[in-house]
Amino acid sequence: MDVLKPKPVPPYSADETVLWFEFLLKPALLTKHLSKAAPDPSPTELITQFLSIAPENQNQNELNSPEADSMNKNEGLKYSKKQLALKILALKVAAYLRWDLGVLEKNLPLQRQVQLLSDLCSVTAGKAVNLPLSLVHECPIIGPDGSQHSLNFALTLYHRWVLRAQVIRGSVARSNKPFVHVAGVADTTPYSMRDDSFINSLEPFTNISIDFLNQVINDVEPFRILTFDSFVALDAHTDGVQQRFDLAIPISKAEIKAQIYYDLCLYYLYVQKYELAKQNIVLSKQNFDQIRQEYSVKPSKVFLYCSVDEEQLLGYMMACGVTGEPEGLLQRLNESVIN
């Protein structure tokens, strides 16, 4: 049973189109809608609709410069009931998609990607968090309704996105084609000047993201991911609700390592640090094989979090000039470091 997706429900007419405000009036419809073979609107279209309506002149989710204050000084979330309800619905859909950055990058405009990540960080912190996080701001401190392990999950997703956004933008910038495909990263459309400026502003702070991701790799505590049921939708009869962060589930350490090492490899290839790219792709493959062994399955689509495609993983190994079994490669890499 897939623990990340909502519990099975009887399907309803595939021809029935549900409007966004119906989910606001009856949040339970979301589970039924997502259970359809081809839901209309699609999951990412729903996220876009929810987030397009949610801001209502709020400026905390605008694309900010890193020099701007990235934390709202007020404690707690300062959203209207409608805003919070829409944001929670968007996060539930993202959880349904397994937090797959490839899917989100391919189907959401950059501003909506940032807004979704900002909402995730804010809801898990229990207080407003604006992105990008800058050098002058430490890791956000949780508010009274926040959860440290859930905020850690949110920040991990954000810092992975920081690296991937630069890789995608770099591939677009180096090509004259209107659409560019980067193996292992979503197909992309041309960025606006505003988008390009925002991604440029991330570059001075990339090392913060790399350091954070390496801390996640080295953390001995289990990595817990938020599920569809971790987010409790608001309805007409409730003014506020406590999120069920206790429903976050621990995953194999190898799974989060395989994903992070893969993202690091792509970033190091982008900045032409080929030896680091080689080391990280070998470690990604080693952990990828460990996941399969632990879960006793082969297709990566059944993993709970990791979205690495094995074919692309092997392709990047070849691109980095490595072949053979991961354990042997890792041993040779360690020996080269020692010598």
ChimeraX attribute file (.defattr): number of C-alpha atoms within 10 A of each C-alpha:
attribute: neighborCount
match mode: 1-to-1
recipient: residues
	/A:1	6
	/A:2	9
	/A:3	13
	/A:4	21
	/A:5	19
	/A:6	19
	/A:7	13
	/A:8	10
	/A:9	12
	/A:10	8
	/A:11	13
	/A:12	11
	/A:13	9
	/A:14	13
	/A:15	10
	/A:16	12
	/A:17	11
	/A:18	15
	/A:19	12
	/A:20	17
	/A:21	12
	/A:22	12
	/A:23	21
	/A:24	20
	/A:25	13
	/A:26	13
	/A:27	20
	/A:28	13
	/A:29	13
	/A:30	21
	/A:31	21
	/A:32	17
	/A:33	24
	/A:34	20
	/A:35	18
	/A:36	18
	/A:37	9
	/A:38	12
	/A:39	19
	/A:40	17
	/A:41	17
	/A:42	14
	/A:43	22
	/A:44	18
	/A:45	16
	/A:46	22
	/A:47	26
	/A:48	20
	/A:49	18
	/A:50	23
	/A:51	25
	/A:52	13
	/A:53	14
	/A:54	21
	/A:55	20
	/A:56	12
	/A:57	9
	/A:58	11
	/A:59	10
	/A:60	19
	/A:61	22
	/A:62	16
	/A:63	19
	/A:64	18
	/A:65	18
	/A:66	20
	/A:67	13
	/A:68	13
	/A:69	17
	/A:70	21
	/A:71	18
	/A:72	15
	/A:73	10
	/A:74	10
	/A:75	14
	/A:76	18
	/A:77	19
	/A:78	15
	/A:79	16
	/A:80	13
	/A:81	15
	/A:82	18
	/A:83	17
	/A:84	20
	/A:85	25
	/A:86	26
	/A:87	25
	/A:88	24
	/A:89	24
	/A:90	26
	/A:91	27
	/A:92	27
	/A:93	24
	/A:94	24
	/A:95	21
	/A:96	21
	/A:97	19
	/A:98	21
	/A:99	23
	/A:100	16
	/A:101	20
	/A:102	17
	/A:103	17
	/A:104	20
	/A:105	21
	/A:106	15
	/A:107	20
	/A:108	17
	/A:109	17
	/A:110	22
	/A:111	15
	/A:112	21
	/A:113	20
	/A:114	22
	/A:115	24
	/A:116	23
	/A:117	22
	/A:118	23
	/A:119	26
	/A:120	26
	/A:121	28
	/A:122	24
	/A:123	28
	/A:124	28
	/A:125	26
	/A:126	23
	/A:127	26
	/A:128	27
	/A:129	27
	/A:130	27
	/A:131	23
	/A:132	25
	/A:133	26
	/A:134	20
	/A:135	14
	/A:136	11
	/A:137	12
	/A:138	9
	/A:139	13
	/A:140	20
	/A:141	15
	/A:142	22
	/A:143	19
	/A:144	12
	/A:145	17
	/A:146	22
	/A:147	20
	/A:148	16
	/A:149	20
	/A:150	24
	/A:151	24
	/A:152	21
	/A:153	20
	/A:154	23
	/A:155	23
	/A:156	21
	/A:157	19
	/A:158	24
	/A:159	22
	/A:160	20
	/A:161	20
	/A:162	22
	/A:163	23
	/A:164	23
	/A:165	20
	/A:166	20
	/A:167	21
	/A:168	24
	/A:169	19
	/A:170	15
	/A:171	16
	/A:172	21
	/A:173	14
	/A:174	9
	/A:175	10
	/A:176	9
	/A:177	11
	/A:178	9
	/A:179	12
	/A:180	19
	/A:181	14
	/A:182	13
	/A:183	14
	/A:184	20
	/A:185	20
	/A:186	19
	/A:187	17
	/A:188	21
	/A:189	19
	/A:190	15
	/A:191	16
	/A:192	11
	/A:193	9
	/A:194	12
	/A:195	16
	/A:196	17
	/A:197	13
	/A:198	18
	/A:199	20
	/A:200	13
	/A:201	17
	/A:202	20
	/A:203	12
	/A:204	11
	/A:205	15
	/A:206	17
	/A:207	14
	/A:208	15
	/A:209	20
	/A:210	18
	/A:211	12
	/A:212	18
	/A:213	23
	/A:214	15
	/A:215	12
	/A:216	20
	/A:217	18
	/A:218	11
	/A:219	11
	/A:220	9
	/A:221	11
	/A:222	14
	/A:223	21
	/A:224	21
	/A:225	24
	/A:226	28
	/A:227	26
	/A:228	24
	/A:229	21
	/A:230	22
	/A:231	25
	/A:232	19
	/A:233	25
	/A:234	22
	/A:235	18
	/A:236	12
	/A:237	6
	/A:238	9
	/A:239	11
	/A:240	14
	/A:241	13
	/A:242	12
	/A:243	19
	/A:244	15
	/A:245	23
	/A:246	13
	/A:247	15
	/A:248	21
	/A:249	16
	/A:250	13
	/A:251	17
	/A:252	18
	/A:253	20
	/A:254	21
	/A:255	24
	/A:256	27
	/A:257	25
	/A:258	26
	/A:259	22
	/A:260	26
	/A:261	23
	/A:262	26
	/A:263	24
	/A:264	23
	/A:265	26
	/A:266	25
	/A:267	24
	/A:268	19
	/A:269	18
	/A:270	18
	/A:271	12
	/A:272	11
	/A:273	12
	/A:274	18
	/A:275	14
	/A:276	15
	/A:277	26
	/A:278	24
	/A:279	20
	/A:280	24
	/A:281	29
	/A:282	30
	/A:283	24
	/A:284	28
	/A:285	24
	/A:286	19
	/A:287	22
	/A:288	26
	/A:289	17
	/A:290	17
	/A:291	24
	/A:292	17
	/A:293	11
	/A:294	12
	/A:295	11
	/A:296	9
	/A:297	12
	/A:298	13
	/A:299	10
	/A:300	16
	/A:301	12
	/A:302	13
	/A:303	19
	/A:304	20
	/A:305	20
	/A:306	23
	/A:307	22
	/A:308	24
	/A:309	15
	/A:310	16
	/A:311	11
	/A:312	13
	/A:313	19
	/A:314	16
	/A:315	15
	/A:316	22
	/A:317	22
	/A:318	14
	/A:319	15
	/A:320	19
	/A:321	11
	/A:322	17
	/A:323	13
	/A:324	10
	/A:325	11
	/A:326	19
	/A:327	13
	/A:328	12
	/A:329	18
	/A:330	16
	/A:331	11
	/A:332	12
	/A:333	16
	/A:334	12
	/A:335	10
	/A:336	9
	/A:337	8
	/A:338	7
	/A:339	6
